[in-house]
Amino acid sequence: MRAVHEALPVVIAGRSPSERARRISEEFNYRNRCQASQGRLWMESYPPSHRLYLNMLRHRNERVCALAGSGRRLLDVGCGLGDMLYLLRDRFETRVGMDPSADMVQQCRRNLEQRGLGERATIVQAPAEEMDVPPRSFDTIVMLDTYEHIHLDKRAEALQRARRALAPGGRFILVTPSWARLHAWALVDNLLTLPRQLRSGAGVRLWGTTPKPYTEIFCSKRTLLRDLRRAGFAVQRFERVSFYPAPERPGFLAPHLHRLSQRPRLHGALERTFLTLQQLRVLNQKMLALCSV
């Protein structure tokens, strides 16, 4: 199946390894584009420079399409640019997308109109926890990289509303970043910053666990399965999947950290590159749940 997002080459120009590392970090720097507070990760829109993220979306969408089935009505909760509505256009008679961001809703409508799906899809502005649709009205509901954007106190309501909207025999597919590997990457982050802290004479600051707000935004497998079952879903399939190649284990960096501490410029380049890998890892490691009622 042809994906909406084609693979885009990542071209990073720079005169030196340090400059290239800095530009890679800037290319994939979510700190300037996201606001993480009170258990919510928020993005108003997707900047066009998110080439790595778009590649991950392409692989994710292909996987979800293989599980989505077909039927009369499709609902995409947190539809973003409407990729899934377009990819599944021939499998469902009615396609509905919802997103809490007014800006994203407008982008989605323009995107689908350009692809010839404008009049064949309905896009509404609403957060997942305020989903207002008739009970048992959708054969397939997808919630892709949306759950982590919902406030902690409202996630149960969002899942319950999705459960009520799903028709008997229907499919609910949820994809969200995995919390499981963040601790290992946070540990390497500590080790990478240690030489700089020692050189500057500052106090050594080590984190025992992944720092907030990530621990509040992302959930573990146990928590996700608990939330789904409490909402009334029967989990038919659960997978941990990677949608983009990235190092599975960061431990390979450890033997080189001591030598790098004596070379500030090289260490700085690696630290910036690691920031990119860490962000890629956070977004790349996903949990996928296929549920029914």
Order of alpha helices (4+ residues) and beta strands (2+ residues): alpha-beta-beta-alpha-beta-alpha-beta-alpha-beta-beta-alpha-beta-alpha-alpha-alpha-beta-alpha-alpha-beta
